[in-house]
Amino acid sequence: MSLVNDLRIVLYFALTCILLVVSFFPEGWLVYFLVTTSDLGLIHFLLSPLYLFLAYSFTVLFFGVFHSQIVVRLTLPFLIKPGIYPRYSSQGRLIAVRIAADGIFKSMLKVYTALPFVWGIFLFPQLMRLYGLKVGKNVYITTRTYIETAGLVEIGDNSFIGYNSVVTGHANEGTSIVVSPTKVGKNCMVGTYSIVACGVEFGDNSILGAKSGVIKGQKIPPNEVWIGLPAKKLRNRKEKVSENRWKDTQEKR
């Protein structure tokens, strides 16, 4: 089994490299014609923002579809089973590669962060479905948000994931990789610079404040506001907001 898993990893990297070369054919074609042609009209067209945008978008979509649906499914476990995997075992190496498998695709998508609304609602949430992300309707995922172990993350309808936050379905603990599904319910908000560890579950209509962190396996009940590191309950959403929320929070602790 160890040899089989290592061969799967080698095959994954080989097929990924081949697919990258094939995917960037439009860009290679562009370079070739810029070097060989003397037609200024053609050069202006090839360097136009519209052509560059269309060529790169084709590359991204082509790579994402073929990589996720063929390369990853063929060589790696597409859906990771929750559990604890020894990091240096053959299974652990296979899981580690699967966790990182969507990294190239996410890097490709970063160019679209210049269009935050398009990236946050349409491109990133919907395209990451290719790698197993479960995302509902009207979900907004802001730029520089890190969604790790996409196949074990679920985000409900009308939820908001704040800037530079982390939502993950795995954790590295010593010599082990812990894999556990993470769920953000409907109408929830994860604040800016916040961390949602694996195994966390947000009830519907809950809020995690900015620069807060929810520890592994923690459950946030519906209609509650949590803040802090580690996060603790601040109040229910229907409670009247105090004029000095920070002082109230420290007194509760």
Secondary structure, 3 states (H helix, E strand, C coil): CHHHHHHHHHHHHHHHHHHHHHHCHHHHHHHHHHHHCCCHHHHHHHCCHHHHHHHHHHHHHHHHHHHHHHHHHHHCCCCCCCEEEECCCHHHHHHHHHHHCCHHHHHHHHHHHHCHHHHHHHHHHHHHHHHCCEECCCCEECCCCEECCHHHEEECCCCEECCCCEECCEEEECCEEEECCEEECCCCEECCCCEECCCCEECCCCEECCCCEECCCCEECCCEEEEECCEEEEEECCCCCCCCHHHHHHHHC
